[in-house]
Amino acid sequence: MDISLGCEYGKVTGIAKNATPSSGTRLSCYCSDCQAFPRHLGKAETVLDPWGGTDIFQMAQAHMEINTGADQVRCLRLSEKGLHRWYTACCNTPIGNTLGGGMPFIGIIHAFISQPGERDVLLGPSRGNVWIKDASIDALGDVPESLRKGGNPYLVLLRSIRKLIVWKLKGLDQPSPFFDKNGKPVSDPEILSA
């Protein structure tokens, strides 16, 4: 199933091809970097859940296309060696996270999914929560036990690594909407200071 992608203003649009529960991994990440990214963009209220989690669908970069507004795609990194975090310049909609050129992985952030319908129906239920120990200190109360026990984070990470290896072996790092054939980012990353 192809899923429509788009920013808040509709200037940047795309497609996630063959995006199904079996083709990727849906999870919620609570790491401090996944919290810092939407906060920097001014999108924390629309991206983060009440405990600082981001709903992400991991898939192969070659299965994602940016059809309009590619000139609005920007990159930032939270450190010199951090993930490439992609967003739109027009409205600061977070797009997703990549490991770098030559790596087939993209973690699409739910805010960039414009396909009508429930994410549970489109992408299946979340397989679990990772980095829950980093749940936001700004959270609305204590992190519920259901989140702490929501899927084994080690199994979720193991699934992600297995998928990454298969995608790499299949050469699904190209074509990429974010990196050229030499692995250079299409937008020079802005490196944020601490």
C-alpha positions in Angstrom: 0.0 0.0 0.0 1.3 3.5 -0.9 0.8 6.1 1.8 0.6 9.8 1.1 3.1 12.1 2.8 2.9 15.8 3.2 3.8 18.8 5.3 1.4 21.0 7.3 1.3 23.6 4.5 1.1 21.0 1.7 4.1 22.4 -0.1 6.2 19.2 0.4 4.5 16.0 -0.6 5.5 12.5 -1.3 4.7 8.8 -1.1 5.8 6.0 1.1 5.6 3.0 -1.3 4.7 -0.5 0.0 4.3 0.8 3.5 2.7 -2.1 5.4 3.1 -3.4 8.9 5.3 -6.2 7.5 7.5 -4.0 5.3 8.6 -1.7 8.2 8.6 -1.2 11.9 6.3 1.2 13.7 7.4 2.2 17.2 7.4 5.1 19.6 10.8 6.6 20.5 11.3 8.5 23.8 15.0 9.3 23.4 16.1 12.8 24.4 17.1 13.6 20.8 13.7 12.6 19.4 12.3 15.0 21.9 14.7 17.8 21.2 14.1 17.7 17.4 10.4 18.8 17.4 11.0 21.2 20.3 13.6 22.9 18.2 11.1 23.2 15.3 8.4 24.5 17.6 6.3 21.3 16.9 6.5 19.6 20.3 2.7 19.9 20.9 1.8 18.2 17.6 4.6 15.6 17.4 5.3 14.4 21.0 2.8 12.3 23.0 2.2 13.5 26.6 5.4 11.6 27.8 7.7 12.9 25.1 7.4 10.0 22.6 7.4 10.3 18.8 5.4 7.8 16.6 7.8 6.6 13.9 7.5 4.2 10.9 10.9 2.8 9.9 11.2 1.8 6.3 13.7 1.6 3.4 14.7 5.0 1.9 14.3 3.7 -1.6 10.6 3.2 -1.0 10.1 6.9 -0.2 9.7 9.7 -2.7 9.4 13.4 -2.4 7.2 14.5 -5.3 6.8 18.3 -4.7 8.7 20.8 -2.7 12.1 19.1 -2.6 13.7 22.6 -2.5 12.0 23.0 1.0 13.6 19.9 2.5 16.2 20.8 5.2 18.5 18.8 7.5 19.7 19.3 11.0 21.8 17.2 13.3 21.9 17.4 17.1 25.6 16.7 17.1 28.4 16.2 14.5 27.7 12.4 14.5 24.0 12.5 15.2 21.2 11.3 13.0 20.2 13.4 10.0 16.9 14.8 11.0 14.8 16.1 8.0 12.1 18.8 8.1 10.4 21.3 5.8 11.6 24.9 5.7 8.1 26.2 4.8 6.4 25.1 8.0 8.9 23.2 10.1 7.1 19.9 9.7 9.4 17.1 10.8 9.8 14.5 8.0 12.0 11.8 9.5 15.4 10.6 10.6 18.1 8.9 8.6 21.4 7.3 9.6 23.4 8.8 6.7 24.3 8.3 3.1 24.6 4.7 2.1 22.3 3.5 4.9 18.8 2.5 3.7 16.9 3.5 6.8 14.3 6.3 7.2 12.2 6.7 10.3 9.2 8.7 9.0 7.6 10.8 11.7 3.8 10.6 12.0 3.4 14.4 11.4 4.5 13.9 7.8 2.0 11.2 7.1 -1.0 12.9 5.4 -2.9 9.7 4.4 -6.4 9.9 5.8 -7.1 7.1 8.3 -5.9 5.7 11.6 -2.2 4.9 11.8 -3.1 1.6 13.5 -5.0 0.6 10.3 -2.5 2.0 7.9 0.8 0.8 9.5 -0.4 -1.6 12.1 -0.1 -1.1 15.9 3.2 0.1 17.4 5.6 -2.8 18.0 6.8 -1.1 21.2 8.5 1.8 22.9 12.2 2.4 22.9 14.3 4.6 25.2 11.4 4.9 27.6 13.9 5.7 30.4 14.3 9.1 28.6 10.6 9.9 28.9 10.3 13.6 29.2 10.7 15.4 32.5 8.0 17.7 31.1 5.6 14.8 30.9 2.1 15.1 32.0 2.5 13.0 35.1 4.3 9.7 35.6 4.8 7.5 32.6 2.1 4.9 32.7 3.0 1.3 33.3 1.3 0.4 30.0 4.0 2.4 28.2 6.8 0.9 30.2 5.6 -2.6 29.3 4.4 -1.8 25.8 6.4 -4.2 23.7 9.9 -5.5 24.4 12.3 -2.7 23.3 15.1 -5.2 22.6 12.9 -7.1 20.2 11.8 -3.9 18.5 15.5 -2.8 18.1 16.4 -6.4 16.9 13.6 -6.2 14.3 14.9 -2.8 13.2 18.4 -4.1 12.8 17.3 -7.1 10.8 15.3 -4.9 8.5 18.2 -2.6 8.1 20.6 -5.4 7.1 18.0 -6.8 4.6 17.5 -3.4 3.0 21.2 -2.8 2.8 21.8 -6.2 1.1 19.0 -5.3 -1.4 20.6 -1.9 -2.1 17.5 0.0 -0.9 19.6 3.1 0.1 19.1 4.5 -3.4 17.3 6.2 -4.9 17.0 8.4 -1.8 15.1 11.7 -1.5 17.8 12.8 1.1 21.2 11.7 -0.3 22.7 11.8 -3.7 24.4 8.7 -5.3 27.6 9.6 -3.5 25.9 9.8 -0.1 26.0 13.6 0.2 22.9 15.1 1.9 20.7 17.1 -0.5 20.7 19.9 2.1 23.8 20.8 4.2 23.0 19.8 7.8 22.7 22.5 10.4 24.6 21.2 13.5 22.9 22.4 16.7 24.9 23.3 19.7 24.1 21.8 23.1 
